[in-house]
């Protein structure tokens, strides 16, 4: 198992519920992302033997290093969840979600609501660190719940034993719309001695470079911008400038095949949301394509529609955001 290397900037795929499943992470990994993270996993669901949740622990052989992100605040439940993850091989890190703004998560004192109880957040981190047999413990945080208190949060994370942290540069109240506060990320970097990964609105190679330079962070984490553009990591790391229709077709078909292999035939229906994003890459007729896909359930027909649509040349410039 590879170490998580911060000697050069680290490029990580952010966990996104409903998107960063194993088939997608497998595709992204081929474009050079350094660290992949599971979708957020409820420690409660894991402890209560949810089959769907157990499946979320699976990783691709390409994912090395790989991190599993959990949500939870009950120390006994978190301990049991960690013990379940301990039995999984080739896992580099257990990450605690302290950023998810979804009400159903927040209402259970999980995700970003832990930012309202820093002593409890610290105890959860300490519990993971104490019982995990994985090399790293990390935390994904926001800048605060309603108001920013990012320095205090980051210091508790460091003092509780986390090996590194990722910062989404908004408060919980800011959801995904408020401007990202890169100054706050820079302040966190100056305030702690553990590595800091910057996250939020990093939509291009140019933006990634600027964020690293401005915040002095040890890496960047990209989520929504990678959905529909998994090649963004190759653009950042290798300077890939031109994305061709042939490359996109290859990526989309491979992702589609992986969905079918992983989920069975229903994977074709689940893939609709991914196709909506891929179709934004610069093609005419995207709206009609999405209408067709939304009505079709047969994998063979969906694959034919994909091949026909993505074989066309671009008609306008690919959007960066």
Secondary structure, 3 states (H helix, E strand, C coil): CCCCCCCCCEEEECCCCCCCCHHHHHHHHCCCCCEEECCCEEHHHHHCCCHHHHHCCCCCCCCCCEEEEEECCCHHHHHHHHHHHHCCCCCCEEEEEECCCCHHHHCCCCHHHHHHCHHHHHHHHHHHHHHCCCCEEEEEECCECCCECHHHHHHHHHHCCCCEEEEECCCCCCCCCCCCCHHHHHHHHHHCCCEEEEECCCCCHHHHHHHHHHHCCCEEEECHHHCCCCCHHHHHHHCCCCCCHHHHHHHHHHHHHHHHHHHCCCHHHHCHHHHHHHHHHCCCCHHHHHHHHHHCCCHHHHHHHHHHHHCCCCCCCCCCC
